[in-house]
Amino acid sequence: MLDVRTRVASWAGRVATRTLARGGIDLAQLTIIPERVKFPLRRRGTDPVGKLARVRADGPLYELKLPFPMRVWLVPGYAESRAILTDPASYSNDIRHLFSGNGPTTGADIGGLGFTDPPLHTRLRKIITPEFTMRRLARMQPIIGEIVDRQLKELAAAGPGADLATYVAFPVPFQTIISLLGMDYDDAATFQRLGGARFDLTGGAAAFGAMSAQREFLFEAVAKQRLEPGPGLIGQIIRDEGDNLSDAELAGLADGVFTGGFETTAGMIALSTIVLLRDPAHAALVRDGSPDEVDTVVEELLRYLSVVQLAFPRFAKQDMELFGQRIRKGDVLLASLPGANRDPNIMGATPDSFDPFRVPASGHLAFGHGVHRCIGAELARIELRTVLPRLLQQFPNLALAVPEDEITFRQLSFVYGVDSLPVTF
């Protein structure tokens, strides 16, 4: 199955490239983007590269001169990012105008909340929001606890030198989302590979092939549950909405839950472990601290790591003047979430330091902001508050099996993380 999916992803990527080329945008050129404009996705370990801070200090907008027939602006500061993320009247999230043709990745395939504008976004979010209230999520806590304990046992059985990503960081959010959606799926390795590939721009348009291949799984799940609705979110939506929601819309919602809920949390678990193991006092605070103390550490980890590197693109709906720059209709604005979350105007004099006792002047933007704020934010918090203390409690002598500078971090990925994290205990 793995080889078949690989060929499907590659073919879909080539079709998507040709499709976008007909619309004037050739994603194949992503592989030859000048190095000077890759910096919003570059990092040194867990830190953004220094150029991001320099760009933020120079001004509120920075033009990324890409080989596209449209202007793309990076928004590196906190206040400016928040202003753009909370203004759906001036900006559109809909990217379907960039897709055309009959390939596997077309405008009709683009769904989910992140790429949808009101009133459709309002309608879809209203359908899915009840499942992400604290009351509903409380039902998931025992399930998450069981998943974490099971995966920690597997890590222990694998012995020192085992890969934390393989045994804990990936399967915990993956199994959580599978349970939430009510899916029965055992090909986790394929989904993990495609999940990472769809956020990685290293291979250019191949990311769209990974997106198409991954969505096939979700269309199959929706079709199956149309006949026999399951006990999870997909089945509940089908029971509540029936034919009022198309398969594409439902698969888009499921896809949004997956993309927002497993790859991001997997990255957070692995990277958080790296950060906490740098200082025994920080690890002890999570291992032995009160729930309130753990909550504070988790929030600082979310701010400090900001694994989602760029918010969903915003397209200017009309010509305007913004922060002293002339913005044309159709221009793209990209809010840098690591840039915003390390803005010294908000985070104080040491924004690049991990400080578990930090009390910022305002909330971080790790989950975005406004009507498109990540709907699964509380679920992610529950998972982190569960897995990090139990990991450090069960393995009090946990340590990295290799020096941190030998860890291979993802390069040029919208969702930052690692594919492997060997540990000893």
C-alpha positions as CSV (number, residue, x, y, z in Angstrom):
1,M,0.0,0.0,0.0
2,L,2.9,2.4,0.8
3,D,4.3,2.2,-2.7
4,V,0.9,2.8,-4.2
5,R,0.3,5.8,-2.1
6,T,3.7,7.2,-3.0
7,R,2.9,6.9,-6.7
8,V,-0.5,8.5,-6.2
9,A,1.0,11.4,-4.3
10,S,3.7,11.9,-6.9
11,W,1.2,11.8,-9.8
12,A,-1.2,14.2,-8.0
13,G,1.6,16.6,-7.4
14,R,2.5,16.7,-11.1
15,V,-1.2,17.3,-12.0
16,A,-1.5,20.0,-9.4
17,T,1.6,21.7,-10.8
18,R,0.2,21.8,-14.3
19,T,-3.2,23.0,-13.1
20,L,-1.7,25.9,-11.2
21,A,0.6,26.7,-14.0
22,R,-2.4,27.3,-16.3
23,G,-3.7,29.7,-13.7
24,G,-0.4,31.6,-13.8
25,I,1.1,30.1,-10.6
26,D,3.7,27.3,-11.1
27,L,4.3,25.6,-7.8
28,A,7.2,23.6,-9.3
29,Q,9.2,26.8,-8.9
30,L,9.0,26.4,-5.2
31,T,12.1,24.2,-5.5
32,I,14.1,27.1,-6.8
33,I,12.8,29.9,-4.5
34,P,15.7,32.1,-3.6
35,E,17.2,31.3,-0.2
36,R,16.6,34.9,1.0
37,V,12.8,34.4,1.1
38,K,12.8,31.0,2.8
39,F,13.6,32.4,6.2
40,P,10.0,32.4,7.6
41,L,10.1,28.6,7.5
42,R,13.8,28.2,8.5
43,R,14.9,27.6,12.1
44,R,18.0,26.9,14.1
45,G,16.9,24.1,16.4
46,T,13.8,25.4,18.1
47,D,14.5,29.0,17.3
48,P,13.5,31.1,14.3
49,V,16.5,32.3,12.3
50,G,17.8,35.7,13.2
51,K,16.6,37.3,10.0
52,L,12.9,37.0,11.2
53,A,13.7,39.3,14.2
54,R,15.6,41.7,12.0
55,V,12.7,41.9,9.5
56,R,10.3,42.5,12.3
57,A,12.4,45.3,13.7
58,D,12.6,47.0,10.3
59,G,8.9,47.3,9.8
60,P,5.4,45.8,9.9
61,L,5.5,44.3,6.4
62,Y,8.1,42.6,4.4
63,E,7.6,41.6,0.7
64,L,8.6,38.0,-0.1
65,K,9.5,38.3,-3.8
66,L,8.4,34.9,-5.0
67,P,8.2,33.7,-8.6
68,F,4.4,34.2,-8.6
69,P,2.3,36.8,-10.5
70,M,1.1,38.1,-7.1
71,R,2.7,40.0,-4.2
72,V,3.2,38.1,-1.0
73,W,3.8,40.1,2.3
74,L,5.1,38.6,5.5
75,V,3.6,40.1,8.7
76,P,6.3,39.4,11.4
77,G,4.9,41.4,14.4
78,Y,2.3,40.6,17.0
79,A,0.0,43.6,16.8
80,E,-0.1,43.6,13.0
81,S,-0.6,39.9,12.8
82,R,-3.5,40.0,15.3
83,A,-5.1,42.9,13.4
84,I,-5.0,41.0,10.1
85,L,-6.2,37.7,11.6
86,T,-9.2,39.5,13.1
87,D,-10.4,41.3,10.0
88,P,-12.4,38.9,7.7
89,A,-14.1,41.9,6.1
90,S,-10.8,43.0,4.5
91,Y,-9.2,39.6,3.8
92,S,-10.3,36.3,2.4
93,N,-9.1,32.8,3.3
94,D,-10.6,31.2,0.2
95,I,-7.8,29.7,-1.9
96,R,-10.0,27.9,-4.4
97,H,-9.4,30.5,-7.1
98,L,-5.8,29.1,-7.3
99,F,-7.1,25.7,-8.4
100,S,-8.8,24.8,-11.6
101,G,-9.0,21.9,-14.1
102,N,-9.9,18.3,-13.5
103,G,-6.9,17.0,-11.6
104,P,-7.2,15.3,-8.2
105,T,-6.5,18.6,-6.4
106,T,-9.1,21.1,-7.7
107,G,-11.1,24.0,-6.3
108,A,-13.9,21.6,-5.5
109,D,-11.6,19.6,-3.3
110,I,-10.5,22.4,-1.0
111,G,-12.5,22.3,2.1
112,G,-12.2,22.7,5.8
113,L,-12.5,25.8,8.0
114,G,-9.1,27.3,7.3
115,F,-9.7,28.0,3.6
116,T,-13.3,29.0,3.8
117,D,-14.9,32.4,4.2
118,P,-18.2,33.4,5.9
119,P,-21.0,32.7,5.5
120,L,-19.9,29.1,4.6
121,H,-17.2,29.2,7.2
122,T,-19.8,30.3,9.8
123,R,-22.1,27.4,8.9
124,L,-19.4,24.8,8.9
125,R,-17.9,26.0,12.2
126,K,-21.3,26.0,13.9
127,I,-21.6,22.3,12.9
128,I,-18.3,21.2,14.4
129,T,-17.9,23.6,17.4
130,P,-20.1,21.6,19.8
131,E,-17.7,18.7,19.8
132,F,-14.8,21.0,20.9
133,T,-16.4,22.5,24.0
134,M,-14.8,21.8,27.3
135,R,-17.8,19.7,28.3
136,R,-17.6,17.5,25.3
137,L,-13.8,17.3,25.4
138,A,-14.0,16.1,29.1
139,R,-15.3,12.8,27.6
140,M,-12.0,12.5,25.7
141,Q,-9.7,12.8,28.8
142,P,-10.0,9.2,29.9
143,I,-9.4,8.0,26.4
144,I,-6.4,10.3,26.0
145,G,-5.0,9.0,29.3
146,E,-5.4,5.4,28.1
147,I,-3.7,6.2,24.8
148,V,-0.8,7.9,26.6
149,D,-0.3,5.1,29.1
150,R,-0.3,2.5,26.3
151,Q,2.2,4.3,24.3
152,L,4.5,4.9,27.2
153,K,4.4,1.2,27.9
154,E,5.4,0.6,24.3
155,L,8.3,3.1,24.6
156,A,9.5,1.3,27.8
157,A,9.3,-2.1,26.0
158,A,11.4,-0.8,23.1
159,G,14.1,0.1,25.5
160,P,16.7,2.8,25.7
161,G,17.5,4.4,22.3
162,A,13.9,4.1,21.2
163,D,12.3,6.8,19.1
164,L,10.0,9.0,21.1
165,A,8.4,10.2,17.9
166,T,7.5,6.7,16.8
167,Y,6.2,5.5,20.1
168,V,4.7,8.6,21.7
169,A,4.7,11.9,19.8
170,F,3.0,10.7,16.7
171,P,0.6,7.9,17.9
172,V,-0.9,9.9,20.8
173,P,-2.5,12.6,18.7
174,F,-3.1,10.3,15.8
175,Q,-5.1,7.8,17.9
176,T,-6.8,10.7,19.7
177,I,-8.1,12.1,16.4
178,I,-9.1,8.7,15.1
179,S,-11.1,8.1,18.3
180,L,-12.7,11.6,18.1
181,L,-13.7,11.2,14.4
182,G,-14.9,7.6,15.0
183,M,-12.7,6.1,12.4
184,D,-11.2,2.6,12.2
185,Y,-7.8,2.9,10.7
186,D,-4.7,0.8,11.1
187,D,-2.3,2.1,8.4
188,A,-0.8,4.7,10.7
189,A,2.6,4.7,9.0
190,T,1.2,5.8,5.7
191,F,-0.8,8.5,7.2
192,Q,2.2,9.7,9.2
193,R,4.3,9.9,6.1
194,L,1.7,11.8,4.1
195,G,0.9,14.1,7.0
196,G,4.4,15.3,7.2
197,A,4.8,15.6,3.4
198,R,1.8,17.8,2.9
199,F,3.3,20.6,5.1
200,D,6.8,20.3,3.5
201,L,7.7,22.7,0.7
202,T,11.1,21.1,0.0
203,G,9.6,19.0,-2.8
204,G,7.5,21.8,-4.3
205,A,4.1,20.6,-5.7
206,A,4.6,17.1,-4.2
207,A,3.0,18.5,-1.1
208,F,-0.3,18.8,-3.0
209,G,0.0,15.2,-4.0
210,A,0.3,14.2,-0.4
211,M,-2.7,16.3,0.4
212,S,-4.7,14.6,-2.3
213,A,-3.6,11.1,-1.2
214,Q,-4.4,11.8,2.4
215,R,-7.8,13.2,1.6
216,E,-8.6,9.9,-0.2
217,F,-8.6,8.2,3.2
218,L,-11.1,10.7,4.5
219,F,-13.4,10.4,1.5
220,E,-13.4,6.7,2.0
221,A,-14.3,7.1,5.7
222,V,-17.1,9.5,4.9
223,A,-18.5,7.2,2.2
224,K,-18.4,4.3,4.6
225,Q,-20.1,6.2,7.4
226,R,-22.8,7.5,5.1
227,L,-24.0,3.9,5.0
228,E,-23.4,3.2,8.7
229,P,-22.7,6.2,10.8
230,G,-20.1,5.5,13.6
231,P,-20.1,6.8,17.2
232,G,-17.6,9.6,16.6
233,L,-17.7,13.1,15.1
234,I,-18.2,12.0,11.5
235,G,-21.1,9.8,12.3
236,Q,-22.7,12.5,14.6
237,I,-22.5,15.1,11.8
238,I,-24.1,12.7,9.4
239,R,-26.9,12.0,11.8
240,D,-27.5,15.7,12.5
241,E,-27.0,17.1,9.0
242,G,-27.8,14.2,6.6
243,D,-27.6,15.3,3.0
244,N,-27.4,19.0,3.9
245,L,-23.6,18.5,4.0
246,S,-21.8,17.1,0.9
247,D,-19.1,14.5,1.1
248,A,-16.6,17.1,0.1
249,E,-17.6,19.4,2.9
250,L,-17.7,16.6,5.5
251,A,-14.3,15.3,4.3
252,G,-13.0,18.9,4.5
253,L,-14.1,19.2,8.1
254,A,-12.5,15.8,8.9
255,D,-9.4,16.9,7.1
256,G,-9.2,20.1,9.1
257,V,-9.5,18.2,12.4
258,F,-6.7,15.9,11.2
259,T,-4.3,18.5,10.0
260,G,-5.0,20.8,12.9
261,G,-4.9,18.1,15.5
262,F,-2.3,15.4,14.9
263,E,0.7,16.8,13.0
264,T,0.8,20.0,15.1
265,T,0.4,18.2,18.4
266,A,3.0,15.5,17.4
267,G,5.5,18.3,16.7
268,M,4.6,19.9,20.1
269,I,5.2,16.7,22.0
270,A,8.6,16.0,20.5
271,L,9.9,19.6,20.6
272,S,8.5,20.2,24.1
273,T,10.4,17.2,25.3
274,I,13.6,18.6,23.8
275,V,13.1,22.0,25.5
276,L,12.2,20.5,28.9
277,L,15.2,18.2,29.0
278,R,17.6,21.2,28.6
279,D,17.0,22.2,32.2
280,P,16.3,19.6,35.0
281,A,14.4,22.3,36.9
282,H,12.0,22.7,34.0
283,A,11.5,19.0,33.7
284,A,10.9,18.7,37.4
285,L,8.3,21.5,37.3
286,V,6.2,19.5,34.8
287,R,6.9,16.1,36.4
288,D,6.1,17.2,40.0
289,G,4.2,20.4,39.6
290,S,0.5,21.2,40.2
291,P,-2.0,21.2,37.4
292,D,-1.9,25.0,37.3
293,E,1.9,25.0,37.1
294,V,1.8,22.4,34.3
295,D,-0.8,24.6,32.5
296,T,1.5,27.6,32.7
297,V,4.5,25.6,31.3
298,V,2.3,24.3,28.4
299,E,1.3,27.8,27.4
300,E,4.9,28.9,27.4
301,L,5.9,25.9,25.3
302,L,3.1,26.8,22.8
303,R,4.3,30.4,22.6
304,Y,8.0,29.5,22.5
305,L,7.8,26.7,19.9
306,S,4.9,28.0,17.7
307,V,5.1,24.9,15.6
308,V,2.6,26.3,13.0
309,Q,4.9,28.8,11.3
310,L,2.5,30.7,9.2
311,A,-1.2,31.4,9.6
312,F,-3.6,30.5,6.8
313,P,-2.9,33.0,3.9
314,R,-5.1,36.1,3.8
315,F,-6.0,37.6,0.4
316,A,-6.7,41.3,0.2
317,K,-10.3,41.9,-0.9
318,Q,-9.5,45.4,-2.2
319,D,-6.8,47.9,-2.7
320,M,-5.8,49.5,0.6
321,E,-3.0,51.2,2.5
322,L,-1.8,48.9,5.3
323,F,0.9,49.9,7.8
324,G,2.3,52.4,5.3
325,Q,2.4,50.1,2.3
326,R,0.1,50.1,-0.7
327,I,-1.6,46.7,-0.8
328,R,-3.4,45.6,-4.1
329,K,-6.5,43.5,-4.3
330,G,-5.4,39.8,-4.4
331,D,-2.1,40.4,-2.5
332,V,-1.3,37.6,0.0
333,L,-0.5,38.4,3.6
334,L,1.2,35.8,5.7
335,A,1.3,36.2,9.5
336,S,4.4,34.7,11.0
337,L,3.3,33.1,14.2
338,P,6.8,32.5,15.6
339,G,7.6,36.2,14.8
340,A,4.4,37.4,16.5
341,N,5.0,35.2,19.6
342,R,8.6,36.4,20.0
343,D,7.8,40.1,19.5
344,P,9.5,42.0,22.4
345,N,6.8,44.6,22.3
346,I,4.5,42.0,23.8
347,M,6.7,39.3,25.3
348,G,9.1,41.5,27.2
349,A,12.9,41.8,27.1
350,T,13.7,38.1,26.6
351,P,11.2,36.8,24.0
352,D,13.6,34.3,22.6
353,S,14.1,32.5,26.0
354,F,11.9,29.7,27.3
355,D,10.6,31.0,30.7
356,P,8.0,28.7,32.3
357,F,7.1,31.6,34.7
358,R,6.5,34.1,31.9
359,V,3.3,36.2,32.2
360,P,3.0,38.0,28.8
361,A,1.1,41.2,28.4
362,S,-1.3,39.4,26.0
363,G,-2.1,35.9,24.8
364,H,0.1,34.1,22.3
365,L,-1.0,33.4,18.8
366,A,0.2,29.8,18.5
367,F,-3.4,28.8,17.6
368,G,-4.0,31.8,15.4
369,H,-6.7,34.3,16.3
370,G,-10.1,35.5,15.3
371,V,-12.8,33.5,13.5
372,H,-10.2,31.1,12.1
373,R,-8.5,30.4,15.4
374,C,-7.7,26.6,15.7
375,I,-10.9,24.9,16.8
376,G,-8.9,22.1,18.4
377,A,-6.8,24.3,20.7
378,E,-8.3,22.9,23.9
379,L,-7.9,19.3,22.7
380,A,-4.2,20.0,22.0
381,R,-3.8,21.5,25.5
382,I,-5.4,18.4,27.1
383,E,-3.0,16.1,25.2
384,L,0.1,18.1,26.2
385,R,-1.0,18.4,29.8
386,T,-1.5,14.6,29.9
387,V,1.5,13.3,28.0
388,L,4.3,15.6,29.3
389,P,3.9,14.9,33.0
390,R,3.3,11.2,32.6
391,L,6.3,10.9,30.3
392,L,8.6,12.5,32.8
393,Q,7.0,10.7,35.8
394,Q,7.5,7.3,34.2
395,F,10.9,8.1,32.9
396,P,12.5,10.4,35.5
397,N,16.0,9.9,34.0
398,L,14.8,10.6,30.4
399,A,17.5,12.1,28.2
400,L,18.2,12.6,24.5
401,A,20.1,9.7,23.0
402,V,22.1,12.1,20.8
403,P,23.3,15.7,21.2
404,E,20.6,18.2,20.4
405,D,22.6,19.6,17.5
406,E,22.5,16.2,15.9
407,I,18.8,16.0,15.8
408,T,17.3,16.4,12.3
409,F,14.7,19.1,12.4
410,R,12.3,19.5,9.5
411,Q,13.3,22.1,7.0
412,L,11.0,24.3,5.0
413,S,7.8,23.0,6.7
414,F,4.7,24.9,7.6
415,V,4.4,22.7,10.7
416,Y,7.7,22.4,12.5
417,G,8.9,19.3,14.1
418,V,11.2,16.3,13.9
419,D,10.7,12.9,12.3
420,S,12.8,11.1,14.8
421,L,13.8,11.7,18.5
422,P,15.8,8.9,20.1
423,V,15.8,8.9,23.8
424,T,17.4,7.0,26.7
425,F,16.0,6.2,30.1
